[in-house]
Each structure stands twice: as C-alpha cells, then as structure tokens.
Amino acid sequence: MIWLEILILAVVQGIGEFLPISSSGHVVVGQALFDQFCQVSQPLSEQQKLRINIVLHIGTLLAILVVYRQRIRQLLGRDWRVLLLLVVGSLPAAIAGLVLKRQFEHLLTYPLLAGFMFPVTGLMLLWSARLETGKTTCRELGYGGALLIGAFQAFAILPGISRSGATIVAGLACGLRRDEAAAFSFLLAIPAIGGAGLLETIDLLSQPANATPLAALAVGALVSFAVGLASLWWLVRWLRQGRLHYFAWWVIPLGLAVIAWQLL
C-alpha cells in the first residue's frame, strides 16, 4: 500500500509544485485521506510523511533544473547580481525552515491547517489579477524586492500556501514581468528545496532498515519529476496569458471542503 500511496502523492506533487495550488497542502490532505479511508493497517508516521513530502519535492526540483538549465548557466557565468538576489531571497525561508523543523514540525502535517491556508492562496491569486503588468527583469530587481519575495516563500512553508503562487504574486507586486516573476520564483526554489532535501537525505541515511523503502521514494521522485515538467510548461503558458488567478477557483472551495471534513 505504501507504494501506491507514494505514486499517487508523486503525481499530486508534480502537479501542485508548479501550479499555484500548494503541493505540500495537497500531499498533506492526500495522506490524511489515505489514513482515514483506505484502512491502512500501519499508517505512515509523521516523520515518514515529512520524508515523503521532501523527497517528492526533490523530483520537482530536477524538473526546474532541466527547464531553466540555460538560465542557471547564465547565473553561474555572468549574472552574478541575480545570484546575489537569490541568496538574499533565500534567507527568510532558511531561517523559517530551521525554526519550524526544530519547534513546530508536527504542524506541517495537519490537514486542518492546510484547509485554512488554501483560501489564503486563493486570495493572493485573485489579487494578482489586479496588478499591472510590470516591465522589470530579474537583473533590475532591488534587494528589498528579493527579500520580500523570499518572505512570501518562507510563508509558503505552511501547507496550503502555494510556494509558486506566493512568490510569483510577490514578484508581480515588485514590478517584474510575468515571465521574469516565474523565472525568479523557480530559481529561488532551487536552494530552498535543495537545502531541505540535503537535510532529509542526512536523516534518511541514519534511519533503520524498516523505514520507508528507498526504492519507493526513488520511484516517487521520478514520477514527480515527469509530471512536474508538464505542469511547469502549463503554468508558464497560463502566466503569459494572465490566467494565474484562475487557480483560485480550485483552492478556495478545496480549503472550505477540507475545513468542513476535518471539523465535522
């Protein structure tokens, strides 16, 4: 059963990481549905759920590296200012991630929290439709803007808050062009997801043999990578057409449904 659960969650992760609907929120809700309705004899522990969540994020990270490989080569070659902006933008999530992992890690697996946060994502997406199209590129972005986008990324550590949605909306609010807001958002995801993945890999190596099967985690990462490629292409296309706010009509009703399910 754990293989089936990981494969389904990998598809959810691949879709939700790039589309502004919160992959972590969908994975948390999906895990709760498995626990309640599939009558699993040995439900996953909170630690296993977090491990699966992060490993699936690594699969979507690979999709970012493939799609934005040329932009990454430019960063390493001559766009040093953009690289510094990404460092500044990564600080809030790094600090928030360390605090949450040590003090409030268990909260990140609560479906009720995801239910309350889904509508917040929806409101941000609706707000983006009211923002004027910017003309600024990533290279022209200020350090204050990078820090603001990073703060939105830190907020997206909470399940139900879309990382891509929050950072793209923040980028649009800073005056970035739509394609540049998407590029900065996904480039900013590389250190965030990579750092979390590194910490989780260290934890994995110290786990006993009866922990989550490594083969299942590897297959899940590959599935989330493949689905993530298609989702990333879809999002960039819709963002250029000014349709980002359309996704609000999914996350807002979903959040209300999850809240009703958890409370009733």
N, C-alpha and C positions, 0 to 999 in steps of 0.2 A: 504493500500500500504506500510505503514511503516513496517509492519510485514514481508512482502515479501522481502523488501529491506534488513532488518536486517538478515533474514535467509540466503539470498544469500551471503551477506557480511561475515556472520559467516563461511560459507564454504570456502570462499576466505581466510579469516583469518586463519582458521585451516590448510589450505594447505600452505599458504605463510609464516607463522611464523617460521616454521622449515625448509622447503625447502628454499634454498638461493635465493629467488626471490622477497623479500620485501613484507611482508604482508601489512604494512601501505601504501606502494605505490599502491598496487592493490586495497585496500579499498578506497583510495582517488580517484583513477581513476573510480572504480565502482560506487561511489557516484556521480561523475560528469556525468557518463553515464545515471544514473537514472534521474538526474535533466534535462538533455538535451533531452533524447529520450522517457522517459516514461510519459511526460506531467503531472507531479505531480502538483496538484492544490496548495499544500502548501509544497514546498521543505524544506528539513531539514536546520536548521540554522547551521552556522559554529560551534557553541557551541555543538549542538546536534551531529554533525558529529564527533567531537573530543570525545564526551562522548561514542558514539557507538564504536569508534575505541578502546578506552581504555578498555571498558567492554568486548569486544571480546578478547582482549589480556589477560584478566583475565582467560577466559576459557582455552586458550592455556597454561597459567601458571599452571593451575591444571594438565594438561597433563604432564608437566615437573615434577611436584611433584610426580605423580604416577610412571612415568618411572624411575626416579632417586631417588626413596624413600630410597633405600638401601644406596646409596652414601651419601644422606643427613643425614641419621642416623650416618654414619661414621664421617661426618664433625662435628656433634654435640657431638659425643662420643670421638674421638681421633685425628682426622685430623685438629687440631687447626691451623696449619700453612696454610693449604689450605683455611680455613675460613678467616684468615687474608689477604691472597692474594685476595680473593673475595671482601673483604672490600676495599682494595686498588684499585682493578679494577673497583669498582662501583663508585668511586669518580668523574671521568670525566663526566659520564652520569648524575649523580645527579646535578652537577654544571650546565652542559649544559641544562638539563631539566628545572631547575628553571629559567634560563635566558630566554630560549625560551618561556616558559609559560607566563612570565611577559611581554616580549617585542615583540616577533615575532610569537605568537601562530597562527595567521591567515595564516602565510606562510605554515604551516604544512598541510593545506587542499587544496593547489594549485596543480592540476593535471599536469600543465606545469613543475613545479619543479620536480615532480616525474618522468616525462618524461626524463628530463635531467640527473637525478640520476640513472635511470635503467641501462644505458650503463656503468656508473662508477662501479656498482655492477658487471656487466658482465666482465669488465676488471680485477677486483680483482679476480674473479673466474678463468679466464684464466691464471692469474699469478700463482695461486695456483698449477696449473698443472706442473709448472716449479720448484716448491720447492721440495727438497729432503725429504724423509720420516724421521721424527725425532724419537728420542728414549727417550725423556724426559717425565716424568709423571707430573701431576699437583703438586704433593708434591715437586718436584725438580725445579719447575718454580721459577725464580727470581722475586723480587718485581718490577723491571723495566719492565720485560715482562708482568706482571699483569697490570701495568699502561698502557703499550702500547695497550694491548688487550682492556682495558677499554676505551682508547681514540678512538679506532675503534668503540666500542659500542656507544660512545657519538656521533660520526659521523653518525651513523645509526638512529639517531632521525629524520633525514631528510627523507621524504617519497621517496621511490625508492632505498634507500640504505638498503640492507638486513642486519638485525642485526646478524642473524645466520651466513650468509656468511662472513660478515666483521670480526666477532670475531673468527670464525674458521680459516679463512685465516691468521689473525694475530697470532693465536696460532700456526699454522703450521710454520709461519715465525720465531717464537721463539723456534722452535725445538721440539714442543710437538708431541707425537704420534697422529695419526689420531683420535683414539677413545678418547684419553685424551683431544684433542683440542675440540671435540664435547662436552665432559662432562663439561669442564670448561666454554664453551660458554653458555650452557643451565643452568648451576648453576649460572652463572653471570646474567642470565636473571631474576632470582627469585627476587632479591632486586630491579632491575630496573622496572620490570612490577608491582611488588607488591607495590612499592612506588607510582608509577603513579596511580595505582588502588585505593590506600588509599586516595590520594588527590581527585580523581574523586568521590569516594564514599561520601566524606565530601561535595563536591559540589552538588551531587545528593540529599542529604538529605535537602539541602536548596532550592531546586528548587520548583516552583509552581506545582499545580496538573496537569496542561495542558502540562507539559514537556513530554519527551519521555517515553512511557509506561514502567514501571518497569518489567512487565511480559514479554514484548517483549525482553527487554535487558537480562533477565534471560534465556529465551529460546535460544537466540543468543549465550550466554556464554556456554550453554550446547552443542550446535551444534559445536561450535569452539573447545570445549574440545574433543569431539568424533573424529572429523576429524583430530585434532591435534595429537592424539595418533597414527593414521595410518601414518600421514606424518612424524612424528618423527622416527618411525620404518624404513620408507623408506629411510630417509636421512642417518641414521647411517649405514644402509646396503650399500648405494652407496658410502659413505665416505670411508668405509673399502676397497672398490673396486677401489678407486682412481678416481671416476667419478664426483667429485664435480663440475668440470669445465663444464660438460655437460649443466648445467643450464644456462650458459652464452648465449647459442644459443636461449634461450627464452627471457631473459631480454633485450638483446641488440636490437633485432628487435622490441620488445614491446615499448621500450623507443623511438625509432625513429618514430614508429607509433603514439604514444601519442603526441610527439612534432608536427608532421605534423597535427594531428587532432586539437590541440589547436591553432596553428598558422594560419591554413587555414580555 
